[in-house]
Amino acid sequence: DAGVTQSPTHLIKTRGQQVTLRCSPKSGHDTVSWYQQALGQGPQFIFQYYEEEERQRGNFPDRFSGHQFPNYSSELNVNALLLGDSALYLCASSLASTGPLNQPQHFGDGTRLSIL
Amino acid sequence: SQQGEEDPQALSIQEGENATMNCSYKTSINNLQWYRQNSGRGLVHLILIRSNEREKHSGRLRVTLDTSKKSSSLLITASRAADTASYFCATGHSDTGRRALTFGSGTRLQVQP
């Protein structure tokens, strides 16, 4: 049973560039949430996707956008990269019918994004 | 902003000792979860405790929840070097319509062999 997979594992970009990160949820899950984790901090919620729509969004600017595909996989796009966007980006999946807050979230190992 | 705050920020113990981490939060919750994160890896779920529960056990882990004090504790008994990791509490607040977990800043546990 495949867990949550994320790609790429590491990425180096320069300021002003754009980046796309990818996530495949755990088999059977239909909801994907994205988190940003700065070094030494806890994960911060970016947004959540269900039925190919953004269902909720955290306190992140419009430079952060996403997409969910019919197979439930998801992408996170960040435009006009800033030095402060350097972080570990985590994807978590869950099952909507159980309620995302009432069940364990299954996390991938993340994408380490470094901005030069 | 962080909802939960873990205490201590860092903890170093010897193998075989017990480790206790605390988490405080600010608003009412539906449940509270604890996660472990090994260096450079994703988060692994440990325990979920609901707001109407006071204590929960899983193997060497014991979690308590005191909703009147808005706090929780995670106890790891007979620690092992493999328990070295960061531990995070995360809260769910469905009454606010929020569908995502709010994480604290974590406790970094070092277990010396």
Interface residues (C-beta under 8 A of the other chain):
Chain A: V4 S33 Y35 G40 Q41 G42 P43 Q44 F45 Q48 R55 Q56 G58 N59 L88 L90 A92 G99 P100 L101 N102 Q103 P104 Q105 H106 F107 G108 D109 G110 R112
Chain B: S1 Q2 G4 N30 N31 Q33 Y35 G40 R41 G42 L43 V44 H45 L48 F88 A90 G92 H93 S94 G97 R98 R99 A100 L101 T102 F103 G104 S105 G106
